């Protein structure tokens, strides 16, 4: 299937890509207002951790349908259930 020796290298690539995503996409809009900055920092941390978890899950399982299902379920919980709590 795949060589287990390359997993640490693959995880390093996933971590670098998540950090680059946070730096170039998530963090720049946070500087618009102080409210957006305070409320947006937890979003950046959650998104980064979710990206690392999904990236690790893909590296372990090599299953893209599982990743798509996980991503979809996370969106349902974040945007349908959690706002109504």
C-alpha positions as CSV (number, residue, x, y, z in Angstrom):
1,X,0.0,0.0,0.0
2,X,2.5,2.7,1.2
3,X,5.7,2.8,3.0
4,X,5.3,3.6,6.7
5,X,8.8,5.1,6.8
6,X,7.6,8.1,4.7
7,X,4.7,9.0,7.1
8,X,6.8,11.5,9.2
9,X,7.9,13.3,6.1
10,X,4.4,13.4,4.8
11,X,3.1,14.8,8.1
12,X,5.8,17.5,8.0
13,X,4.4,18.5,4.5
14,X,0.9,18.6,5.9
15,X,2.0,20.8,8.8
16,X,3.8,23.2,6.5
17,X,0.8,23.4,4.2
18,X,-1.6,24.1,7.1
19,X,0.7,26.9,8.4
20,X,1.0,28.4,4.9
21,X,-2.8,28.3,4.6
22,X,-3.2,30.1,7.9
23,X,-0.6,32.7,7.1
24,X,-1.8,33.6,3.6
25,X,-5.6,33.0,3.7
26,X,-6.9,33.1,7.3
27,X,-4.8,35.7,9.1
28,X,-4.8,38.7,6.7
29,X,-8.6,39.5,7.1
30,X,-8.2,39.5,10.9
31,X,-6.5,42.9,11.0
32,X,-9.6,44.8,9.7
33,X,-11.1,45.5,13.1
34,X,-10.2,44.6,16.7
35,X,-13.5,42.6,17.1
36,X,-12.8,40.5,14.1
37,X,-9.2,39.9,15.3
38,X,-10.4,38.7,18.8
39,X,-13.2,36.6,17.4
40,X,-11.1,35.3,14.5
41,X,-8.1,33.9,16.3
42,X,-10.0,30.9,17.7
43,X,-11.3,30.3,14.2
44,X,-7.7,30.2,12.9
45,X,-6.6,27.8,15.6
46,X,-9.6,25.5,15.1
47,X,-9.2,25.5,11.3
48,X,-5.5,24.7,11.6
49,X,-6.1,21.9,14.0
50,X,-8.9,20.5,11.8
51,X,-6.6,20.7,8.8
52,X,-3.9,18.8,10.6
53,X,-6.3,16.2,11.8
54,X,-7.8,15.7,8.3
55,X,-4.4,15.6,6.7
56,X,-3.1,13.0,9.2
57,X,-6.3,11.0,8.7
58,X,-5.6,11.0,5.0
59,X,-2.0,10.0,5.4
60,X,-3.0,7.1,7.6
61,X,-6.0,5.8,5.6
62,X,-5.3,7.1,2.0
63,X,-9.1,7.3,1.6
64,X,-10.3,10.4,-0.1
65,X,-14.0,9.5,0.3
66,X,-13.4,9.3,4.1
67,X,-11.8,12.7,4.0
68,X,-14.8,14.1,2.0
69,X,-17.3,12.6,4.4
70,X,-15.3,13.9,7.4
71,X,-15.2,17.4,5.9
72,X,-18.9,17.4,5.1
73,X,-19.8,16.2,8.6
74,X,-17.6,18.9,10.2
75,X,-19.4,21.6,8.1
76,X,-22.8,20.3,9.1
77,X,-21.9,20.4,12.7
78,X,-20.3,23.8,12.5
79,X,-22.9,25.6,10.4
80,X,-26.1,23.7,11.2
81,X,-26.0,22.4,14.8
82,X,-23.5,24.5,16.8
83,X,-25.1,27.9,16.0
84,X,-28.3,26.7,17.5
85,X,-26.8,25.7,20.8
